[in-house]
């Protein structure tokens, strides 16, 4: 099954357009980067998301208590974790977890075997940026991970 998630939304018009375009999930950046939004902004935008679309909070190495608080406050129905979060951390999240594997090498996925998460998201690796680089990695590596 192929799913589409549009990430980094910051304005009501963006949310409405992504929904109209048929997105399955919308990501809201809560940690860093040029598309980071405040909890109040996230809450306001999530309220615009219809029940058929999944609102996702995107985090990088945040304290577990903060992530749990923002899930409730903002209404996230899933989270996407881009940092060094371990399996135990992921299991304590009360909503489905999309764990990002930054594809530094073709065997990196092995570190994540045994993680109990809803899905893995394979992303390019950049030592300075945890995600959203717009770069690709060899797709043969993804075939090995699958």
N, CA, C and O atoms as CSV, one atom per row, in Angstrom:
chain,resi,resn,atom,element,x,y,z
A,1,UNK,N,N,0.848,-1.171,0.000
A,1,UNK,CA,C,0.000,0.000,0.000
A,1,UNK,C,C,0.900,1.244,0.000
A,1,UNK,O,O,1.873,1.317,0.751
A,2,UNK,N,N,0.571,2.185,-0.825
A,2,UNK,CA,C,1.330,3.420,-0.947
A,2,UNK,C,C,0.574,4.525,-0.228
A,2,UNK,O,O,-0.620,4.716,-0.460
A,3,UNK,N,N,1.253,5.242,0.632
A,3,UNK,CA,C,0.651,6.334,1.395
A,3,UNK,C,C,1.409,7.610,1.095
A,3,UNK,O,O,2.607,7.578,0.814
A,4,UNK,N,N,0.711,8.737,1.154
A,4,UNK,CA,C,1.338,10.037,0.939
A,4,UNK,C,C,1.194,10.874,2.200
A,4,UNK,O,O,0.092,11.077,2.710
A,5,UNK,N,N,2.333,11.355,2.691
A,5,UNK,CA,C,2.358,12.265,3.839
A,5,UNK,C,C,3.045,13.541,3.380
A,5,UNK,O,O,4.153,13.506,2.844
A,6,UNK,N,N,2.388,14.647,3.592
A,6,UNK,CA,C,2.973,15.946,3.265
A,6,UNK,C,C,3.396,16.582,4.581
A,6,UNK,O,O,2.604,16.693,5.517
A,7,UNK,N,N,4.639,16.991,4.635
A,7,UNK,CA,C,5.220,17.436,5.893
A,7,UNK,C,C,5.627,18.909,5.828
A,7,UNK,O,O,5.862,19.467,4.756
A,8,UNK,N,N,5.699,19.511,7.004
A,8,UNK,CA,C,6.189,20.880,7.108
A,8,UNK,C,C,5.133,21.935,6.861
A,8,UNK,O,O,5.455,23.051,6.454
A,9,UNK,N,N,3.877,21.599,7.101
A,9,UNK,CA,C,2.793,22.553,6.881
A,9,UNK,C,C,2.792,23.609,7.983
A,9,UNK,O,O,2.987,23.301,9.158
A,10,UNK,N,N,2.569,24.866,7.579
A,10,UNK,CA,C,2.634,25.962,8.541
A,10,UNK,C,C,1.433,26.905,8.483
A,10,UNK,O,O,1.261,27.746,9.366
A,11,UNK,N,N,0.596,26.767,7.440
A,11,UNK,CA,C,-0.524,27.695,7.261
A,11,UNK,C,C,-1.819,26.940,6.998
A,11,UNK,O,O,-1.803,25.850,6.427
A,12,UNK,N,N,-2.946,27.522,7.417
A,12,UNK,CA,C,-4.234,26.877,7.140
A,12,UNK,C,C,-4.436,26.575,5.655
A,12,UNK,O,O,-4.957,25.514,5.310
A,13,UNK,N,N,-4.038,27.480,4.784
A,13,UNK,CA,C,-4.211,27.256,3.344
A,13,UNK,C,C,-3.440,26.025,2.879
A,13,UNK,O,O,-3.904,25.299,2.000
A,14,UNK,N,N,-2.254,25.784,3.467
A,14,UNK,CA,C,-1.449,24.607,3.110
A,14,UNK,C,C,-2.161,23.321,3.524
A,14,UNK,O,O,-2.191,22.348,2.771
A,15,UNK,N,N,-2.732,23.328,4.724
A,15,UNK,CA,C,-3.455,22.162,5.220
A,15,UNK,C,C,-4.627,21.857,4.291
A,15,UNK,O,O,-4.815,20.716,3.869
A,16,UNK,N,N,-5.403,22.877,3.980
A,16,UNK,CA,C,-6.579,22.684,3.122
A,16,UNK,C,C,-6.180,22.172,1.737
A,16,UNK,O,O,-6.847,21.296,1.186
A,17,UNK,N,N,-5.103,22.710,1.177
A,17,UNK,CA,C,-4.661,22.290,-0.154
A,17,UNK,C,C,-4.152,20.847,-0.124
A,17,UNK,O,O,-4.437,20.074,-1.039
A,18,UNK,N,N,-3.398,20.476,0.923
A,18,UNK,CA,C,-2.881,19.108,1.034
A,18,UNK,C,C,-4.021,18.102,1.168
A,18,UNK,O,O,-3.976,17.026,0.572
A,19,UNK,N,N,-5.028,18.446,1.939
A,19,UNK,CA,C,-6.203,17.585,2.087
A,19,UNK,C,C,-6.922,17.456,0.745
A,19,UNK,O,O,-7.283,16.355,0.330
A,20,UNK,N,N,-7.124,18.575,0.077
A,20,UNK,CA,C,-7.795,18.577,-1.224
A,20,UNK,C,C,-7.030,17.733,-2.248
A,20,UNK,O,O,-7.632,17.090,-3.108
A,21,UNK,N,N,-5.701,17.744,-2.146
A,21,UNK,CA,C,-4.859,16.990,-3.081
A,21,UNK,C,C,-4.868,15.490,-2.793
A,21,UNK,O,O,-4.378,14.703,-3.603
A,22,UNK,N,N,-5.423,15.084,-1.639
A,22,UNK,CA,C,-5.549,13.663,-1.349
A,22,UNK,C,C,-4.508,13.082,-0.413
A,22,UNK,O,O,-4.335,11.864,-0.374
A,23,UNK,N,N,-3.812,13.915,0.340
A,23,UNK,CA,C,-2.814,13.403,1.291
A,23,UNK,C,C,-3.474,12.465,2.304
A,23,UNK,O,O,-4.606,12.688,2.733
A,24,UNK,N,N,-2.746,11.420,2.673
A,24,UNK,CA,C,-3.211,10.489,3.710
A,24,UNK,C,C,-2.845,10.976,5.100
A,24,UNK,O,O,-3.535,10.678,6.075
A,25,UNK,N,N,-1.746,11.734,5.186
A,25,UNK,CA,C,-1.247,12.218,6.471
A,25,UNK,C,C,-0.580,13.571,6.272
A,25,UNK,O,O,-0.050,13.872,5.203
A,26,UNK,N,N,-0.620,14.383,7.333
A,26,UNK,CA,C,0.010,15.699,7.316
A,26,UNK,C,C,0.980,15.787,8.488
A,26,UNK,O,O,0.626,15.464,9.621
A,27,UNK,N,N,2.206,16.227,8.210
A,27,UNK,CA,C,3.225,16.326,9.245
A,27,UNK,C,C,3.451,17.757,9.694
A,27,UNK,O,O,3.512,18.684,8.886
A,28,UNK,N,N,3.575,17.911,11.011
A,28,UNK,CA,C,3.776,19.223,11.604
A,28,UNK,C,C,5.091,19.202,12.386
A,28,UNK,O,O,5.239,18.457,13.355
A,29,UNK,N,N,6.033,20.025,11.951
A,29,UNK,CA,C,7.390,20.037,12.510
A,29,UNK,C,C,7.406,20.761,13.851
A,29,UNK,O,O,7.118,21.956,13.928
A,30,UNK,N,N,7.747,20.026,14.902
A,30,UNK,CA,C,7.700,20.573,16.253
A,30,UNK,C,C,9.076,20.810,16.869
A,30,UNK,O,O,9.157,21.344,17.975
A,31,UNK,N,N,10.145,20.436,16.201
A,31,UNK,CA,C,11.455,20.497,16.831
A,31,UNK,C,C,12.389,21.531,16.250
A,31,UNK,O,O,12.912,22.369,16.985
A,32,UNK,N,N,12.611,21.494,14.949
A,32,UNK,CA,C,13.640,22.356,14.376
A,32,UNK,C,C,13.372,22.639,12.911
A,32,UNK,O,O,12.478,22.055,12.300
A,33,UNK,N,N,14.151,23.530,12.369
A,33,UNK,CA,C,14.089,23.806,10.943
A,33,UNK,C,C,13.218,24.996,10.599
A,33,UNK,O,O,12.544,25.558,11.462
A,34,UNK,N,N,13.235,25.374,9.338
A,34,UNK,CA,C,12.491,26.564,8.911
A,34,UNK,C,C,10.979,26.397,8.960
A,34,UNK,O,O,10.258,27.394,8.916
A,35,UNK,N,N,10.479,25.176,9.051
A,35,UNK,CA,C,9.031,24.955,9.101
A,35,UNK,C,C,8.548,24.564,10.501
A,35,UNK,O,O,7.432,24.073,10.668
A,36,UNK,N,N,9.395,24.786,11.489
A,36,UNK,CA,C,8.992,24.513,12.875
A,36,UNK,C,C,7.860,25.466,13.259
A,36,UNK,O,O,7.892,26.657,12.949
A,37,UNK,N,N,6.856,24.905,13.946
A,37,UNK,CA,C,5.736,25.719,14.407
A,37,UNK,C,C,5.574,25.565,15.917
A,37,UNK,O,O,6.093,24.626,16.520
A,38,UNK,N,N,4.858,26.486,16.501
A,38,UNK,CA,C,4.605,26.453,17.945
A,38,UNK,C,C,3.500,25.447,18.246
A,38,UNK,O,O,2.747,25.073,17.346
A,39,UNK,N,N,3.392,25.005,19.492
A,39,UNK,CA,C,2.283,24.121,19.862
A,39,UNK,C,C,0.916,24.750,19.575
A,39,UNK,O,O,-0.004,24.055,19.145
A,40,UNK,N,N,0.777,26.047,19.808
A,40,UNK,CA,C,-0.499,26.713,19.534
A,40,UNK,C,C,-0.823,26.681,18.043
A,40,UNK,O,O,-1.970,26.441,17.663
A,41,UNK,N,N,0.176,26.922,17.196
A,41,UNK,CA,C,-0.036,26.847,15.748
A,41,UNK,C,C,-0.429,25.428,15.343
A,41,UNK,O,O,-1.354,25.231,14.555
A,42,UNK,N,N,0.285,24.442,15.890
A,42,UNK,CA,C,-0.001,23.045,15.545
A,42,UNK,C,C,-1.433,22.684,15.928
A,42,UNK,O,O,-2.159,22.073,15.144
A,43,UNK,N,N,-1.824,23.060,17.115
A,43,UNK,CA,C,-3.178,22.745,17.577
A,43,UNK,C,C,-4.225,23.353,16.637
A,43,UNK,O,O,-5.205,22.700,16.279
A,44,UNK,N,N,-4.005,24.593,16.250
A,44,UNK,CA,C,-4.924,25.277,15.344
A,44,UNK,C,C,-4.975,24.588,13.983
A,44,UNK,O,O,-6.054,24.419,13.415
A,45,UNK,N,N,-3.827,24.193,13.461
A,45,UNK,CA,C,-3.786,23.524,12.152
A,45,UNK,C,C,-4.383,22.124,12.209
A,45,UNK,O,O,-5.098,21.717,11.294
A,46,UNK,N,N,-4.096,21.386,13.274
A,46,UNK,CA,C,-4.632,20.020,13.413
A,46,UNK,C,C,-6.158,20.049,13.451
A,46,UNK,O,O,-6.802,19.117,12.970
A,47,UNK,N,N,-6.732,21.081,14.002
A,47,UNK,CA,C,-8.197,21.199,14.046
A,47,UNK,C,C,-8.810,21.294,12.648
A,47,UNK,O,O,-10.000,21.034,12.472
A,48,UNK,N,N,-8.006,21.664,11.665
A,48,UNK,CA,C,-8.483,21.759,10.282
A,48,UNK,C,C,-8.397,20.435,9.532
A,48,UNK,O,O,-8.927,20.309,8.428
A,49,UNK,N,N,-7.738,19.456,10.124
A,49,UNK,CA,C,-7.509,18.170,9.468
A,49,UNK,C,C,-8.758,17.290,9.620
A,49,UNK,O,O,-9.199,17.038,10.741
A,50,UNK,N,N,-9.323,16.829,8.515
A,50,UNK,CA,C,-10.516,15.975,8.617
A,50,UNK,C,C,-10.173,14.595,9.185
A,50,UNK,O,O,-9.008,14.197,9.173
A,51,UNK,N,N,-11.163,13.872,9.676
A,51,UNK,CA,C,-10.908,12.570,10.296
A,51,UNK,C,C,-10.307,11.528,9.364
A,51,UNK,O,O,-9.753,10.534,9.834
A,52,UNK,N,N,-10.404,11.729,8.073
A,52,UNK,CA,C,-9.853,10.769,7.109
A,52,UNK,C,C,-8.357,10.967,6.861
A,52,UNK,O,O,-7.737,10.178,6.148
A,53,UNK,N,N,-7.779,12.013,7.444
A,53,UNK,CA,C,-6.363,12.336,7.264
A,53,UNK,C,C,-5.687,12.307,8.634
A,53,UNK,O,O,-6.239,12.787,9.624
A,54,UNK,N,N,-4.491,11.740,8.673
A,54,UNK,CA,C,-3.756,11.543,9.928
A,54,UNK,C,C,-2.846,12.735,10.228
A,54,UNK,O,O,-1.932,13.011,9.450
A,55,UNK,N,N,-3.077,13.460,11.352
A,55,UNK,CA,C,-2.151,14.518,11.741
A,55,UNK,C,C,-0.962,13.921,12.518
A,55,UNK,O,O,-1.149,13.189,13.490
A,56,UNK,N,N,0.252,14.247,12.075
A,56,UNK,CA,C,1.469,13.641,12.609
A,56,UNK,C,C,2.393,14.723,13.183
A,56,UNK,O,O,2.735,15.683,12.493
A,57,UNK,N,N,2.785,14.562,14.424
A,57,UNK,CA,C,3.781,15.445,15.026
A,57,UNK,C,C,5.169,14.925,14.688
A,57,UNK,O,O,5.448,13.740,14.869
A,58,UNK,N,N,6.033,15.794,14.201
A,58,UNK,CA,C,7.380,15.404,13.794
A,58,UNK,C,C,8.373,15.934,14.822
A,58,UNK,O,O,8.418,17.132,15.102
A,59,UNK,N,N,9.184,15.005,15.389
A,59,UNK,CA,C,10.096,15.338,16.481
A,59,UNK,C,C,11.498,14.803,16.221
A,59,UNK,O,O,11.685,13.814,15.512
A,60,UNK,N,N,12.480,15.482,16.816
A,60,UNK,CA,C,13.876,15.042,16.754
A,60,UNK,C,C,14.468,15.127,18.161
A,60,UNK,O,O,14.688,16.220,18.681
A,61,UNK,N,N,14.722,13.976,18.770
A,61,UNK,CA,C,15.413,13.893,20.065
A,61,UNK,C,C,14.788,14.754,21.163
A,61,UNK,O,O,15.501,15.373,21.952
A,62,UNK,N,N,13.487,14.790,21.209
A,62,UNK,CA,C,12.797,15.541,22.259
A,62,UNK,C,C,12.606,14.653,23.491
A,62,UNK,O,O,12.498,13.434,23.362
A,63,UNK,N,N,12.563,15.253,24.679
A,63,UNK,CA,C,12.247,14.465,25.874
A,63,UNK,C,C,10.879,13.800,25.725
A,63,UNK,O,O,9.941,14.396,25.195
A,64,UNK,N,N,10.779,12.568,26.194
A,64,UNK,CA,C,9.545,11.801,26.065
A,64,UNK,C,C,8.352,12.546,26.663
A,64,UNK,O,O,7.274,12.554,26.068
A,65,UNK,N,N,8.523,13.165,27.818
A,65,UNK,CA,C,7.424,13.879,28.471
A,65,UNK,C,C,6.901,15.010,27.577
A,65,UNK,O,O,5.696,15.255,27.526
A,66,UNK,N,N,7.798,15.690,26.882
A,66,UNK,CA,C,7.381,16.779,25.991
A,66,UNK,C,C,6.574,16.238,24.815
A,66,UNK,O,O,5.559,16.824,24.439
A,67,UNK,N,N,7.017,15.130,24.236
A,67,UNK,CA,C,6.295,14.540,23.108
A,67,UNK,C,C,4.897,14.121,23.548
A,67,UNK,O,O,3.918,14.401,22.857
A,68,UNK,N,N,4.801,13.453,24.690
A,68,UNK,CA,C,3.486,13.024,25.184
A,68,UNK,C,C,2.572,14.220,25.435
A,68,UNK,O,O,1.384,14.175,25.117
A,69,UNK,N,N,3.121,15.277,25.999
A,69,UNK,CA,C,2.337,16.489,26.277
A,69,UNK,C,C,1.817,17.099,24.974
A,69,UNK,O,O,0.655,17.499,24.894
A,70,UNK,N,N,2.679,17.171,23.952
A,70,UNK,CA,C,2.282,17.785,22.692
A,70,UNK,C,C,1.299,16.911,21.908
A,70,UNK,O,O,0.482,17.432,21.149
A,71,UNK,N,N,1.371,15.599,22.081
A,71,UNK,CA,C,0.376,14.719,21.449
A,71,UNK,C,C,-1.013,15.109,21.935
A,71,UNK,O,O,-1.934,15.279,21.137
A,72,UNK,N,N,-1.155,15.248,23.234
A,72,UNK,CA,C,-2.461,15.602,23.815
A,72,UNK,C,C,-2.868,17.031,23.466
A,72,UNK,O,O,-3.996,17.281,23.041
A,73,UNK,N,N,-1.942,17.956,23.650
A,73,UNK,CA,C,-2.248,19.368,23.443
A,73,UNK,C,C,-2.623,19.670,21.990
A,73,UNK,O,O,-3.579,20.400,21.729
A,74,UNK,N,N,-1.880,19.115,21.068
A,74,UNK,CA,C,-2.062,19.439,19.651
A,74,UNK,C,C,-3.046,18.520,18.934
A,74,UNK,O,O,-3.587,18.888,17.891
A,75,UNK,N,N,-3.280,17.343,19.475
A,75,UNK,CA,C,-4.199,16.399,18.835
A,75,UNK,C,C,-3.549,15.500,17.795
A,75,UNK,O,O,-4.222,15.000,16.894
A,76,UNK,N,N,-2.238,15.292,17.917
A,76,UNK,CA,C,-1.559,14.398,16.975
A,76,UNK,C,C,-2.069,12.973,17.142
A,76,UNK,O,O,-2.263,12.502,18.263
A,77,UNK,N,N,-2.285,12.295,16.025
A,77,UNK,CA,C,-2.745,10.912,16.060
A,77,UNK,C,C,-1.615,9.934,15.766
A,77,UNK,O,O,-1.808,8.719,15.810
A,78,UNK,N,N,-0.442,10.468,15.466
A,78,UNK,CA,C,0.769,9.670,15.256
A,78,UNK,C,C,1.956,10.614,15.416
A,78,UNK,O,O,1.805,11.835,15.375
A,79,UNK,N,N,3.137,10.029,15.599
A,79,UNK,CA,C,4.355,10.835,15.639
A,79,UNK,C,C,5.383,10.234,14.699
A,79,UNK,O,O,5.395,9.030,14.445
A,80,UNK,N,N,6.235,11.092,14.196
A,80,UNK,CA,C,7.358,10.692,13.351
A,80,UNK,C,C,8.617,11.111,14.093
A,80,UNK,O,O,8.792,12.282,14.429
A,81,UNK,N,N,9.492,10.145,14.345
A,81,UNK,CA,C,10.694,10.392,15.142
A,81,UNK,C,C,11.926,10.330,14.252
A,81,UNK,O,O,12.223,9.289,13.665
A,82,UNK,N,N,12.639,11.443,14.152
A,82,UNK,CA,C,13.799,11.571,13.264
A,82,UNK,C,C,15.123,11.474,13.993
A,82,UNK,O,O,16.166,11.560,13.346
A,83,UNK,N,N,15.138,11.299,15.296
A,83,UNK,CA,C,16.391,11.357,16.041
A,83,UNK,C,C,16.937,10.002,16.430
A,83,UNK,O,O,16.770,9.008,15.724
A,84,UNK,N,N,17.586,9.995,17.562
A,84,UNK,CA,C,18.244,8.794,18.075
A,84,UNK,C,C,17.359,8.040,19.069
A,84,UNK,O,O,17.870,7.325,19.930
A,85,UNK,N,N,16.060,8.191,18.961
A,85,UNK,CA,C,15.130,7.541,19.885
A,85,UNK,C,C,15.273,6.022,19.791
A,85,UNK,O,O,15.293,5.454,18.699
A,86,UNK,N,N,15.372,5.375,20.953
A,86,UNK,CA,C,15.548,3.920,20.960
A,86,UNK,C,C,14.196,3.203,21.014
A,86,UNK,O,O,13.142,3.837,21.073
A,87,UNK,N,N,14.250,1.886,20.994
A,87,UNK,CA,C,13.044,1.070,20.970
A,87,UNK,C,C,12.175,1.307,22.202
A,87,UNK,O,O,10.953,1.399,22.090
A,88,UNK,N,N,12.792,1.404,23.367
A,88,UNK,CA,C,12.049,1.630,24.604
A,88,UNK,C,C,11.290,2.958,24.557
A,88,UNK,O,O,10.130,3.034,24.961
A,89,UNK,N,N,11.946,3.980,24.069
A,89,UNK,CA,C,11.320,5.299,23.921
A,89,UNK,C,C,10.090,5.178,23.023
A,89,UNK,O,O,9.013,5.664,23.367
A,90,UNK,N,N,10.255,4.530,21.876
A,90,UNK,CA,C,9.164,4.393,20.911
A,90,UNK,C,C,7.964,3.664,21.513
A,90,UNK,O,O,6.819,4.027,21.245
A,91,UNK,N,N,8.218,2.653,22.312
A,91,UNK,CA,C,7.138,1.857,22.902
A,91,UNK,C,C,6.334,2.637,23.931
A,91,UNK,O,O,5.214,2.246,24.259
A,92,UNK,N,N,6.882,3.729,24.446
A,92,UNK,CA,C,6.182,4.530,25.455
A,92,UNK,C,C,5.319,5.628,24.853
A,92,UNK,O,O,4.641,6.352,25.583
A,93,UNK,N,N,5.338,5.758,23.554
A,93,UNK,CA,C,4.524,6.766,22.876
A,93,UNK,C,C,3.102,6.208,22.746
A,93,UNK,O,O,2.932,5.083,22.277
A,94,UNK,N,N,2.075,6.973,23.153
A,94,UNK,CA,C,0.704,6.447,23.169
A,94,UNK,C,C,-0.045,6.470,21.836
A,94,UNK,O,O,-1.231,6.144,21.792
A,95,UNK,N,N,0.619,6.845,20.766
A,95,UNK,CA,C,0.014,6.836,19.424
A,95,UNK,C,C,0.971,6.101,18.494
A,95,UNK,O,O,2.123,5.870,18.864
A,96,UNK,N,N,0.526,5.726,17.294
A,96,UNK,CA,C,1.430,5.048,16.359
A,96,UNK,C,C,2.695,5.879,16.079
A,96,UNK,O,O,2.657,7.106,15.993
A,97,UNK,N,N,3.807,5.157,15.943
A,97,UNK,CA,C,5.110,5.789,15.715
A,97,UNK,C,C,5.627,5.442,14.326
A,97,UNK,O,O,5.648,4.276,13.931
A,98,UNK,N,N,6.043,6.465,13.592
A,98,UNK,CA,C,6.777,6.305,12.337
A,98,UNK,C,C,8.232,6.599,12.690
A,98,UNK,O,O,8.587,7.750,12.944
A,99,UNK,N,N,9.068,5.577,12.708
A,99,UNK,CA,C,10.475,5.764,13.067
A,99,UNK,C,C,11.292,5.935,11.800
A,99,UNK,O,O,11.247,5.102,10.894
A,100,UNK,N,N,12.028,7.014,11.753
A,100,UNK,CA,C,12.852,7.312,10.589
A,100,UNK,C,C,14.184,6.588,10.697
A,100,UNK,O,O,14.836,6.607,11.741
A,101,UNK,N,N,14.574,5.953,9.607
A,101,UNK,CA,C,15.900,5.355,9.484
A,101,UNK,C,C,16.652,6.202,8.473
A,101,UNK,O,O,16.294,6.257,7.296
A,102,UNK,N,N,17.688,6.853,8.944
A,102,UNK,CA,C,18.505,7.687,8.059
A,102,UNK,C,C,19.520,6.771,7.368
A,102,UNK,O,O,20.408,6.218,8.017
A,103,UNK,N,N,19.384,6.620,6.073
A,103,UNK,CA,C,20.109,5.619,5.295
A,103,UNK,C,C,21.568,6.030,5.033
A,103,UNK,O,O,21.932,6.460,3.938
A,104,UNK,N,N,22.375,5.881,6.075
A,104,UNK,CA,C,23.801,6.208,5.999
A,104,UNK,C,C,24.578,5.145,5.228
A,104,UNK,O,O,25.574,5.445,4.568
A,105,UNK,N,N,24.113,3.905,5.319
A,105,UNK,CA,C,24.762,2.791,4.616
A,105,UNK,C,C,23.710,1.713,4.354
A,105,UNK,O,O,22.617,1.776,4.918
A,106,UNK,N,N,24.019,0.727,3.511
A,106,UNK,CA,C,22.986,-0.244,3.116
A,106,UNK,C,C,22.517,-1.179,4.228
A,106,UNK,O,O,21.476,-1.819,4.082
A,107,UNK,N,N,23.252,-1.276,5.331
A,107,UNK,CA,C,22.854,-2.187,6.401
A,107,UNK,C,C,22.346,-1.497,7.650
A,107,UNK,O,O,22.107,-2.158,8.661
A,108,UNK,N,N,22.175,-0.185,7.610
A,108,UNK,CA,C,21.787,0.574,8.800
A,108,UNK,C,C,20.438,0.118,9.369
A,108,UNK,O,O,20.202,0.216,10.573
A,109,UNK,N,N,19.569,-0.375,8.503
A,109,UNK,CA,C,18.234,-0.802,8.954
A,109,UNK,C,C,18.308,-1.897,10.015
A,109,UNK,O,O,17.385,-2.035,10.818
A,110,UNK,N,N,19.395,-2.681,10.034
A,110,UNK,CA,C,19.508,-3.791,10.993
A,110,UNK,C,C,19.467,-3.309,12.433
A,110,UNK,O,O,19.043,-4.049,13.320
A,111,UNK,N,N,19.903,-2.077,12.678
A,111,UNK,CA,C,19.874,-1.518,14.039
A,111,UNK,C,C,18.451,-1.389,14.571
A,111,UNK,O,O,18.242,-1.285,15.779
A,112,UNK,N,N,17.473,-1.397,13.668
A,112,UNK,CA,C,16.090,-1.138,14.058
A,112,UNK,C,C,15.231,-2.399,14.096
A,112,UNK,O,O,14.029,-2.326,14.351
A,113,UNK,N,N,15.839,-3.544,13.845
A,113,UNK,CA,C,15.091,-4.794,13.955
A,113,UNK,C,C,14.677,-4.965,15.411
A,113,UNK,O,O,15.483,-4.754,16.317
A,114,UNK,N,N,13.458,-5.334,15.631
A,114,UNK,CA,C,12.955,-5.486,16.987
A,114,UNK,C,C,12.209,-4.257,17.490
A,114,UNK,O,O,11.545,-4.327,18.525
A,115,UNK,N,N,12.303,-3.145,16.790
A,115,UNK,CA,C,11.512,-1.965,17.168
A,115,UNK,C,C,10.047,-2.287,16.911
A,115,UNK,O,O,9.699,-2.781,15.838
A,116,UNK,N,N,9.203,-2.016,17.870
A,116,UNK,CA,C,7.766,-2.206,17.685
A,116,UNK,C,C,7.138,-0.853,17.384
A,116,UNK,O,O,6.719,-0.125,18.285
A,117,UNK,N,N,7.084,-0.536,16.095
A,117,UNK,CA,C,6.526,0.726,15.633
A,117,UNK,C,C,5.530,0.442,14.515
A,117,UNK,O,O,5.499,-0.656,13.960
A,118,UNK,N,N,4.719,1.441,14.192
A,118,UNK,CA,C,3.711,1.266,13.142
A,118,UNK,C,C,4.354,1.156,11.765
A,118,UNK,O,O,3.883,0.407,10.909
A,119,UNK,N,N,5.437,1.912,11.556
A,119,UNK,CA,C,6.096,1.911,10.250
A,119,UNK,C,C,7.482,2.529,10.362
A,119,UNK,O,O,7.788,3.256,11.307
A,120,UNK,N,N,8.299,2.221,9.381
A,120,UNK,CA,C,9.602,2.871,9.241
A,120,UNK,C,C,9.543,3.782,8.021
A,120,UNK,O,O,8.896,3.471,7.021
A,121,UNK,N,N,10.225,4.898,8.127
A,121,UNK,CA,C,10.355,5.821,7.016
A,121,UNK,C,C,11.844,5.888,6.696
A,121,UNK,O,O,12.641,6.307,7.536
A,122,UNK,N,N,12.220,5.484,5.503
A,122,UNK,CA,C,13.618,5.508,5.096
A,122,UNK,C,C,13.910,6.868,4.481
A,122,UNK,O,O,13.247,7.291,3.535
A,123,UNK,N,N,14.923,7.554,5.036
A,123,UNK,CA,C,15.246,8.905,4.604
A,123,UNK,C,C,16.738,8.984,4.277
A,123,UNK,O,O,17.527,8.160,4.740
A,124,UNK,N,N,17.107,9.961,3.495
A,124,UNK,CA,C,18.524,10.144,3.177
A,124,UNK,C,C,19.289,10.558,4.431
A,124,UNK,O,O,18.705,11.046,5.398
A,125,UNK,N,N,20.592,10.356,4.396
A,125,UNK,CA,C,21.437,10.706,5.533
A,125,UNK,C,C,22.220,11.974,5.230
A,125,UNK,O,O,22.808,12.122,4.158
A,126,UNK,N,N,22.214,12.874,6.187
A,126,UNK,CA,C,23.050,14.065,6.152
A,126,UNK,C,C,23.458,14.302,7.595
A,126,UNK,O,O,22.597,14.441,8.465
A,127,UNK,N,N,24.753,14.351,7.863
A,127,UNK,CA,C,25.208,14.454,9.259
A,127,UNK,C,C,24.740,15.732,9.949
A,127,UNK,O,O,24.691,15.782,11.178
A,128,UNK,N,N,24.395,16.764,9.180
A,128,UNK,CA,C,24.003,18.042,9.768
A,128,UNK,C,C,22.497,18.288,9.816
A,128,UNK,O,O,22.030,19.179,10.526
A,129,UNK,N,N,21.747,17.502,9.063
A,129,UNK,CA,C,20.299,17.720,8.978
A,129,UNK,C,C,19.592,16.381,9.194
A,129,UNK,O,O,19.858,15.425,8.466
A,130,UNK,N,N,18.688,16.295,10.193
A,130,UNK,CA,C,18.053,15.006,10.487
A,130,UNK,C,C,16.969,14.571,9.521
A,130,UNK,O,O,16.452,13.463,9.662
A,131,UNK,N,N,16.605,15.379,8.558
A,131,UNK,CA,C,15.591,14.955,7.597
A,131,UNK,C,C,15.162,16.088,6.699
A,131,UNK,O,O,15.529,17.245,6.902
A,132,UNK,N,N,14.380,15.732,5.704
A,132,UNK,CA,C,13.862,16.739,4.797
A,132,UNK,C,C,14.928,17.397,3.946
A,132,UNK,O,O,14.828,18.582,3.631
A,133,UNK,N,N,15.952,16.638,3.571
A,133,UNK,CA,C,17.073,17.215,2.828
A,133,UNK,C,C,16.790,17.370,1.340
A,133,UNK,O,O,17.440,18.164,0.660
A,134,UNK,N,N,15.823,16.614,0.835
A,134,UNK,CA,C,15.567,16.635,-0.600
A,134,UNK,C,C,16.559,15.792,-1.388
A,134,UNK,O,O,16.513,15.763,-2.618
A,135,UNK,N,N,17.445,15.115,-0.692
A,135,UNK,CA,C,18.444,14.262,-1.330
A,135,UNK,C,C,17.947,12.821,-1.354
A,135,UNK,O,O,17.043,12.457,-0.602
A,136,UNK,N,N,18.535,12.011,-2.210
A,136,UNK,CA,C,18.166,10.601,-2.272
A,136,UNK,C,C,19.352,9.737,-1.849
A,136,UNK,O,O,20.462,10.232,-1.654
A,137,UNK,N,N,19.100,8.469,-1.717
A,137,UNK,CA,C,20.129,7.466,-1.424
A,137,UNK,C,C,19.896,6.329,-2.417
A,137,UNK,O,O,18.847,6.288,-3.061
A,138,UNK,N,N,20.848,5.405,-2.555
A,138,UNK,CA,C,20.645,4.313,-3.525
A,138,UNK,C,C,19.399,3.476,-3.167
A,138,UNK,O,O,19.308,2.925,-2.070
A,139,UNK,N,N,18.469,3.392,-4.087
A,139,UNK,CA,C,17.223,2.680,-3.821
A,139,UNK,C,C,17.420,1.194,-3.605
A,139,UNK,O,O,16.545,0.530,-3.049
A,140,UNK,N,N,18.552,0.661,-4.035
A,140,UNK,CA,C,18.859,-0.749,-3.759
A,140,UNK,C,C,18.962,-0.968,-2.248
A,140,UNK,O,O,18.675,-2.061,-1.761
A,141,UNK,N,N,19.368,0.059,-1.511
A,141,UNK,CA,C,19.435,-0.065,-0.038
A,141,UNK,C,C,18.046,-0.251,0.540
A,141,UNK,O,O,17.874,-1.013,1.491
A,142,UNK,N,N,17.061,0.420,-0.006
A,142,UNK,CA,C,15.685,0.269,0.466
A,142,UNK,C,C,15.172,-1.144,0.212
A,142,UNK,O,O,14.465,-1.715,1.042
A,143,UNK,N,N,15.532,-1.700,-0.934
A,143,UNK,CA,C,15.104,-3.070,-1.232
A,143,UNK,C,C,15.648,-4.035,-0.185
A,143,UNK,O,O,14.945,-4.964,0.215
A,144,UNK,N,N,16.880,-3.836,0.265
A,144,UNK,CA,C,17.455,-4.702,1.295
A,144,UNK,C,C,16.709,-4.536,2.616
A,144,UNK,O,O,16.457,-5.514,3.320
A,145,UNK,N,N,16.366,-3.329,2.941
A,145,UNK,CA,C,15.667,-3.074,4.206
A,145,UNK,C,C,14.281,-3.712,4.224
A,145,UNK,O,O,13.837,-4.206,5.260
A,146,UNK,N,N,13.603,-3.703,3.087
A,146,UNK,CA,C,12.265,-4.277,3.008
A,146,UNK,C,C,12.363,-5.781,3.130
A,146,UNK,O,O,11.345,-6.472,3.089
